[in-house]
C-alpha cells in the first residue's frame, strides 16, 4: 500500500517538469517563442501564432563570442 501511495504522489501530485527542448526556437536558435518576455529578456523578433521571440540579456562584460 505504501508503494501505491508513493507512486500516486510522484505521478499525479508533483508538478511536471518543463522540457525546454520542445519549445519553439527563433533568432538563430538563441531565442524562444513565448507569450511574454521575462525581466531579464528582450523582445528581438516576432514568431508565428502571435508569440514574441525573447532573448536573454547578456551582461556587458560577458560575451558569447569569447
N, C-alpha and C positions, 0 to 999 in steps of 0.2 A: 504494500500500500504506500510506503514511503517513496518507493521508486516512481510510482504513478504520480504522486503529488509533485515530486521534483521535476519530472518530465513535463507535467502540465504547466508548472510555473515557468520553466525555461522556454517552452514553445509558445505559450499564449499570453503570459503576463508581462514578460520583458519586452521592451520596445525593440523593434527590429533595427539592425544596423543599416546605415545608409551607405549604399555602394556607389561611389563616385565614378566607377569605371564606366557605367552605362549612361552617365549624364552626357547631354549633347555638348560637343566642344565647338569653339569658334576662335577667331582671331589667331590663326596659325597654331591651333591646338593648345594655346596657353590660357584662353578664357573659357567660361562656361555660360550656357544659356539658362537664365533664371528669370523669375518674375520681378525681383527687385535685388539690387546690389547691397552688399553688406557695407559696414562703416569703413573697412579697410580696402574696399574695391572701388574701381571707377568704371563708368559706362564707356565702352570703346566702340561698340557697334550694335546693330540690331539683328536679332535672329528671326527665324520663322515663328509663326504662331504668336506674334506679339510679345516675344520674350526679349530680354536685354542681354547683351554679351558683356559680362563683367570680368575684369582682370584685376588681380590682386596688386595693390600698390607696392613697389619696392622702395626701401629707404635709399637716399641719395648715395650713401657710402657702400651699398651693396649692389653690384651689377651682375646680372645673369651671364653676361658675356665673358667675365673673368674666370 
